[in-house]
Amino acid sequence: MSKRTYQPSKKKRATTHGFLVRSQTTSGAKILLARRRKGRAKLTVKKPQ
């Protein structure tokens, strides 16, 4: 039997969807801007401890 598709990893999640990654690209910066405009409590996922 094969594994389920979602195998969570906090490190992988942060390096793919984290604040630093988002702010490095133009499209990522646009995402952050849109989320700020909307008034999101969390802009991106938390960084791993």
C-alpha positions as CSV (number, residue, x, y, z in Angstrom):
1,M,0.0,0.0,0.0
2,S,1.3,3.4,-0.9
3,K,1.8,6.3,1.5
4,R,-0.7,9.2,1.8
5,T,0.2,12.3,-0.2
6,Y,0.7,14.8,2.6
7,Q,3.7,14.0,4.8
8,P,4.1,17.1,7.0
9,S,7.5,18.7,7.6
10,K,7.7,22.1,9.3
11,K,11.1,22.8,7.7
12,K,9.9,22.0,4.2
13,R,6.7,24.1,4.7
14,A,8.7,27.1,5.9
15,T,11.3,26.9,3.1
16,T,8.6,26.7,0.5
17,H,5.9,29.1,1.9
18,G,7.8,31.1,4.5
19,F,8.0,34.9,4.9
20,L,11.6,35.1,3.6
21,V,10.9,33.1,0.5
22,R,7.7,35.1,-0.2
23,S,9.5,38.5,0.1
24,Q,12.3,37.5,-2.2
25,T,10.2,37.3,-5.4
26,T,8.0,39.9,-7.0
27,S,5.0,37.7,-7.1
28,G,5.6,36.7,-3.5
29,A,5.7,40.3,-2.4
30,K,2.4,40.8,-4.2
31,I,0.9,38.0,-2.2
32,L,2.1,39.5,1.1
33,L,0.7,42.9,0.0
34,A,-2.6,41.4,-0.8
35,R,-2.8,39.6,2.5
36,R,-1.9,42.8,4.4
37,R,-4.6,44.7,2.5
38,K,-7.1,42.0,3.3
39,G,-6.1,42.2,7.0
40,R,-4.9,38.7,7.5
41,A,-3.7,37.9,11.1
42,K,-1.0,35.6,9.6
43,L,0.8,36.6,6.5
44,T,2.7,33.4,6.0
45,V,3.4,30.1,7.9
46,K,5.4,30.3,11.1
47,K,9.2,29.6,10.8
48,P,10.4,26.4,12.4
49,Q,11.8,26.5,15.9
